Amino acid sequence: MTSNSTNSWQSYYAPQSVAEAVALLQRYDGRARVIGGGTDLVVETRRGLHRPVDAMVDASRIAGLDRITEEDGYIVIGCGVTHSQIIGNELIHRYGRCLAESCSVIGGPQVRNVGTLAGNVAHALPAGDGTIGLLALGGEIEVAGIGGTHWMQLQDSFRAPGKSFIDRHREVLTRLRFRPTGTDEGSAYQRVMRPQGLCLPIISMAVRLQRRDDTIADARISMGPVGPVPYLAEPAMETLIGGAVSTEQFEKATDVALSCVSLRASKYRASHAYREAMVRTYLPDILWRAARRAAGDEASS
Ligand SMILES: Cc1cc2nc3c(=O)[nH]c(=O)nc-3n(C[C@H](O)[C@H](O)[C@H](O)COP(=O)(O)OP(=O)(O)OC[C@H]3O[C@@H](n4cnc5c(N)ncnc54)[C@H](O)[C@@H]3O)c2cc1C
């Protein structure tokens, strides 16, 4: 435990186990906050965007949660795993390509070296890059609190922009997982962003696609920011399933996706028309990328 008088908290803990982390949170009874790499939280705390807390509880040093493993038919990512670890990991590259692609666009190397996927998910922004990648893969998260530990669907954890159903003062997001893509599946991610200036995404999208020869057997599409929380485009997914692997089918799904989302014009992002054009350009494109990967063309970019 250390003290830091320049910040708004007095104590900083680096527990070695989940039980220790939960016990600390219980002891502080809402006056402590979980921290990962701190790339969002420290910046926002210094800007006065969070109510002050007495202590930070660091989830990134918990023993055994700093790695990526294959367990019981899942790829499992500990809450201490950074974006850089994800980008360089062979299991993620082979079985969850869109997640590696989504983490690779986050910030710069310094941010990716300390920022965690767990922090990206717990922050619950509508277009967190790693979050959009994991959502398309069918991600699940494990949450530990005083009542025990449970797994939940990633999409059920988002409440509002920046607000999560994970109580970040009392609970720890301990692990994240997804089913590995099979030999007939592929995934892909694309973000469109201004090349310079204020860096807010214009649109981020990820897809996971399973094909049976030239038919789409299964599909998932995630998008952000297109509403208050990261969006799973279920009507567009339903349009794809059972259809042909074809540009026509991909464009039909894009029309359906666009009819379900709100692409607000914003001076920090782009006009409605431009954002719509980006979805029309890149959603069919990443569906094709995923479809080619599902056919064994792993080099497809
Ligand atoms: C310069 C810069 C550029 C950035 N660029 C991008 C970008 O391009 N794309 C993008 O998506 N993000 C970006 N970010 C935001 C940030 O880096 C990521 O969201 C990162 O993944 C946050 O992870 P972290 O471990 O640093 O989280 P922290 O900052 O430690 O925490 C973020 C939130 O999650 C909670 N939290 C963290 N870990 C846990 C846990 N295990 N259990 C429960 N709650 C937890 C915290 O209480 C806090 O509310 C950028 C940030 C900076 C400073």
PDBQT file of the ligand as one rigid body, heavy atoms in Angstrom, charges set to zero:
ROOT
HETATM    1  C1  LIG A 401      -3.895   9.295 -25.021  1.00  0.00    +0.000 C 
HETATM    2  C2  LIG A 401      -5.000   8.284 -24.893  1.00  0.00    +0.000 A 
HETATM    3  C3  LIG A 401      -5.486   7.686 -26.037  1.00  0.00    +0.000 A 
HETATM    4  C4  LIG A 401      -6.513   6.747 -25.948  1.00  0.00    +0.000 A 
HETATM    5  N1  LIG A 401      -6.978   6.177 -27.102  1.00  0.00    +0.000 NA
HETATM    6  C5  LIG A 401      -7.984   5.268 -27.032  1.00  0.00    +0.000 A 
HETATM    7  C6  LIG A 401      -8.486   4.666 -28.236  1.00  0.00    +0.000 A 
HETATM    8  O1  LIG A 401      -8.026   4.940 -29.344  1.00  0.00    +0.000 OA
HETATM    9  N2  LIG A 401      -9.499   3.759 -28.117  1.00  0.00    +0.000 N 
HETATM   10  C7  LIG A 401     -10.027   3.411 -26.891  1.00  0.00    +0.000 A 
HETATM   11  O2  LIG A 401     -10.927   2.575 -26.848  1.00  0.00    +0.000 OA
HETATM   12  N3  LIG A 401      -9.561   3.958 -25.754  1.00  0.00    +0.000 NA
HETATM   13  C8  LIG A 401      -8.572   4.878 -25.789  1.00  0.00    +0.000 A 
HETATM   14  N4  LIG A 401      -8.091   5.449 -24.636  1.00  0.00    +0.000 N 
HETATM   15  C9  LIG A 401      -8.725   5.109 -23.368  1.00  0.00    +0.000 C 
HETATM   16  C10 LIG A 401      -8.015   4.003 -22.534  1.00  0.00    +0.000 C 
HETATM   17  O3  LIG A 401      -6.650   3.939 -22.783  1.00  0.00    +0.000 OA
HETATM   18  C11 LIG A 401      -8.619   2.613 -22.755  1.00  0.00    +0.000 C 
HETATM   19  O4  LIG A 401     -10.019   2.642 -22.573  1.00  0.00    +0.000 OA
HETATM   20  C12 LIG A 401      -8.020   1.559 -21.823  1.00  0.00    +0.000 C 
HETATM   21  O5  LIG A 401      -8.365   0.292 -22.296  1.00  0.00    +0.000 OA
HETATM   22  C13 LIG A 401      -8.490   1.699 -20.384  1.00  0.00    +0.000 C 
HETATM   23  O6  LIG A 401      -7.890   0.653 -19.630  1.00  0.00    +0.000 OA
HETATM   24  P1  LIG A 401      -7.161   0.926 -18.251  1.00  0.00    +0.000 P 
HETATM   25  O7  LIG A 401      -6.679  -0.407 -17.787  1.00  0.00    +0.000 OA
HETATM   26  O8  LIG A 401      -6.162   1.993 -18.369  1.00  0.00    +0.000 OA
HETATM   27  O9  LIG A 401      -8.420   1.394 -17.382  1.00  0.00    +0.000 OA
HETATM   28  P2  LIG A 401      -8.444   2.412 -16.142  1.00  0.00    +0.000 P 
HETATM   29  O10 LIG A 401      -8.175   3.780 -16.603  1.00  0.00    +0.000 OA
HETATM   30  O11 LIG A 401      -7.628   1.872 -15.035  1.00  0.00    +0.000 OA
HETATM   31  O12 LIG A 401      -9.990   2.279 -15.720  1.00  0.00    +0.000 OA
HETATM   32  C14 LIG A 401     -11.033   2.632 -16.614  1.00  0.00    +0.000 C 
HETATM   33  C15 LIG A 401     -12.366   2.372 -15.905  1.00  0.00    +0.000 C 
HETATM   34  O13 LIG A 401     -12.572   0.979 -15.687  1.00  0.00    +0.000 OA
HETATM   35  C16 LIG A 401     -12.614   0.661 -14.279  1.00  0.00    +0.000 C 
HETATM   36  N5  LIG A 401     -11.822  -0.558 -14.160  1.00  0.00    +0.000 N 
HETATM   37  C17 LIG A 401     -10.572  -0.788 -14.645  1.00  0.00    +0.000 A 
HETATM   38  N6  LIG A 401     -10.218  -2.074 -14.457  1.00  0.00    +0.000 NA
HETATM   39  C18 LIG A 401     -11.270  -2.660 -13.821  1.00  0.00    +0.000 A 
HETATM   40  C19 LIG A 401     -11.504  -3.990 -13.356  1.00  0.00    +0.000 A 
HETATM   41  N7  LIG A 401     -10.620  -4.995 -13.541  1.00  0.00    +0.000 N 
HETATM   42  N8  LIG A 401     -12.692  -4.237 -12.726  1.00  0.00    +0.000 NA
HETATM   43  C20 LIG A 401     -13.617  -3.246 -12.544  1.00  0.00    +0.000 A 
HETATM   44  N9  LIG A 401     -13.450  -1.983 -12.992  1.00  0.00    +0.000 NA
HETATM   45  C21 LIG A 401     -12.279  -1.690 -13.625  1.00  0.00    +0.000 A 
HETATM   46  C22 LIG A 401     -12.064   1.884 -13.552  1.00  0.00    +0.000 C 
HETATM   47  O14 LIG A 401     -12.642   2.038 -12.263  1.00  0.00    +0.000 OA
HETATM   48  C23 LIG A 401     -12.473   2.995 -14.507  1.00  0.00    +0.000 C 
HETATM   49  O15 LIG A 401     -13.827   3.316 -14.314  1.00  0.00    +0.000 OA
HETATM   50  C24 LIG A 401      -7.050   6.392 -24.681  1.00  0.00    +0.000 A 
HETATM   51  C25 LIG A 401      -6.540   6.983 -23.519  1.00  0.00    +0.000 A 
HETATM   52  C26 LIG A 401      -5.519   7.920 -23.616  1.00  0.00    +0.000 A 
HETATM   53  C27 LIG A 401      -4.980   8.532 -22.354  1.00  0.00    +0.000 C 
ENDROOT
TORSDOF 0
